[in-house]
């Protein structure tokens, strides 16, 4: 089953079947769909994390719009744990990480680094 792709041929018939389902069947179907979506998301994160290793220098944009640069200290199930150059700790989805080469590092303001 791995690698197989199933394509829903008649979406209208599927939609009509769903409209006719009772609450119990809908909840069952919902659980299956949510589990499948989580599995797909985890597989995507794992594939993205495979591009990084502990010790890699990376950058990302914080939720405040700041560009942060740091080192990966741990690869988690869905995120990478980063210690930034200013000592902060962040868990960041790999989709938001950019590898940083030695020439890409921006000097910190204040002249201390």
N, C-alpha and C positions, 0 to 999 in steps of 0.2 A: 504494500500500500504506500510505502514511502516513495515520494517522487511522482506518484500518480496524481493526475489533475482531473477533477470532476467538474463538468460544466453543466449548469442548469439550463436545459434546452428550452423549456416552456415556463418562463417566469410568470406568465399570467395564470397558468394552472397552479403553480406553487402558491401564488398570492391568494387565489380562490380557496385552496386547501387550507391555508392559514386562517382565512376569514371564517371558515366553518369549524375550526377547532374550539374545543371547550377550554376553560381556564387551566385545568390540570395539564392538558397536552401543550398548551402555549407556554406554561412555566417550564415544562420539561424541555421543549424546544429551545427556549431562551437560555437555559443552563448549558445545553450543548453548544449553542452559538457563542456564548460568552467564554466557555472553556476553549473553544477553537480559536477565537480571536486572541485570547491570552497566549496560547501556544504559538500562534503566528508572530505576535509581538515579541515574545521571548526569543524565538528563532532569529528574528531580525536583529534584536539587540546583541545576541551572541555572535552573529556574523559580523556586526560592526565592531564589537569588542575585540574580535580576532585580529584587527588591524593595529592594536595597541598592546604594549607590554608594560609591566611595572618598571618604573624608572624613565619612561618616555616623557619628554617635555611637550606640553600641550598648551593651547590657549582656548578660551571660550568666552562668550559674552554673558555677564551676570544678568540676573533679572532686573537690575538697575541700569543696564546698558553699558556697564564698564567692561573693558577688555581685561580679562584675568589670564595670567600665565603661571604655570606651575608644573609639578611633577606628579605622575600617576603613582600612588602608593599602594593601591589595591584595585583589582578588577573584581567587581561584584557580579551578581547574577544579571542585573539590567543596567548597571551604572559603573563608572570608574570613580574611585575616591581620589581626589586631587588635593595636594597641599600646595597652595599658591605661594608665590614669592614673598607675599606679605604675611604669611603664616596662617592664613585662613584655610579651613577644611570644607570642601565641597564634594557632593556626590552629583555627577553629571552624566546624562545620557550620552552615549558615544556619538550620536548624531550631531551633537553640538560641539564636539571636540575637533580641533585642528592641530595637526602635528606642528611643532615649532623647531626649526633648525637653528643652529648657533647664530646665524646672521639675521634671524627673524626676531630676536629678543629685543624688546624696546627697553631702554634704560628707565628705571623707576624715577619718578619725580622726587626731588629733595637731595639727589646726589649721593645717596647711601648705598647704591648697588649698582 
